[in-house]
Amino acid sequence: MKHHLLAVTTALGLALAVQPALAAQDAGGGDALRRAIESDYEAHLESLYRHFHAHPELSHQEHETAARLAAELRALGFDVTEGVGGTGVVAVMENGAGPTVMLRADMDGLPVREQTGLPYASTDTDVDHRGVENPVMHACAHDTHMTGLVGAARQLVERTDEWSGTLVLIGQPAEELGEGAVAMLEDGLYERFPLPDYNIAFHTFSAIPAGTITYAPGYAMANVDSVDLYVRGRGGHGAYPHTTKDPVYLASQIVVNLQSLVSRELSPLEPGVVTVGAFNAGTKHNIISDEAHLQLTVRSYSDETREHLLEGIERIANAQAEAYGLTEEEYPRIEIEETYTPSLYNNPELASRAVAAMRERFGASHVVEADPVMGGEDYSQYHRTEHNIPTFMFWVGGTTQEALDSYIERGQTPPSNHSPFFAPDDPETTIVQATEAMTAVALDLLGSEVE
């Protein structure tokens, strides 16, 4: 059952219920696993989190981050391989017969200048994959993902007598570019290392109250396509438009007609997005240019809807050009980025099992079904292979209830992921819960019970 007591919406559109703080629901505090994680947070995980936060690296540049993550896992006894898919890390621990469970954390930061004011805020810069130097921060909380992965690894190593099977832990590069998962798969993730029976990951989000987990079974995040339309015309003097074929006018007609794809060609029950994010043309007031450039983001869930939207963009662009009197050679040039982020599909059976394990730990009011969103995540790539491995991602709260209440009273939303102002304001609650959730799900899949 979805809860709608008080909806908070992130920039990605995630609606969820604001719940009481987790600590208020923890009857008596007599939980051995949670106490162990809380103790480990004070002794080790807090400093590790602050290190990752203060020293982020951009996509494909995660050399020091990967080295630190690898060292943490190697010290626990994992067989660690570095440099998978560029800077990716794979750590394997075999512990008898049983299933293979893969836990994933992404490692890259964003080209954003941090403005959180934290004492451990990033002041680092990094050179991106294009050779451009940028300020960099963990504005999407990948620092919590790595810390939670290490935290779960530490608990699972302490409990090897409680589970049987194989753990595969991965630190993935370049999630923010949508390229890291494919890079690791193409570098033999499923051939060089044990093939998972289950894949599990989490993501921290700013508008979920700390102490709450949300999830969406089935489609959870969208196909993400980037499309460039180069709308051609015949340039000339702005005072004599009748002697030209104005690409700005034509591109404007295309923008308007693209809206019919979702509103009139898709079922009202089938989600889709076609957004023109950039419209660039011309250089001067009185010159009609000979080209306009449109940049689009296209979102969908099913492969069928994706193909319909992409084919529809080309159909509408060409039809408008023909109606305007251009020759076929002058029709818009359409470029669809070959590498796209496919939709994230949370296997319903795996989701049900993982949710049951988490609800046993935290209570039903703290593990809440939420609506799917139209954002993208390349974690989806791990199940879109010939192996069709069941995959599940859940979301962990990154802002305290008190802070969320304050934003709501002011009619505002908290800084979203990717904001220079976002970092978990109670990282202990976020990381401890993520660690506990990952540990509990892994133990359940590996056939054990936790006290």
Secondary structure by P-SEA (a helix, b strand, c coil): cccccbbbbcccbbbbbbcccccccccccccaaaaaaaaaaaccaaaaaaaaaacccccccaaaaaaaaaaaaaaaccccccccccbbbbbbbbccbbbbbbbbbbbbbccccccccccccccbbbbccccbbbbbccccaaaaaaaaaaaaaaaaaacccccbbbbbbbbccccccccaaaaaaaaccccccccccbbbbbbbbccccccbbbbbccccccbbbbbbbbbbbbbcccccccccccaaaaaaaaaaaaaacccccccccbbbbbbbcbbbbbccccccccbbbbbbbbbbccaaaaaaaaaaaaaaaaaaaaaacccccccbbbbccccccccccccaaaaaaaaaaaaaacccccbbbbbbbccccccccccccccccbbbbbbbbcccaaaaaaaaaaccccccccccccccccaaaaaaaaaaaaaaaaaaaaccccc
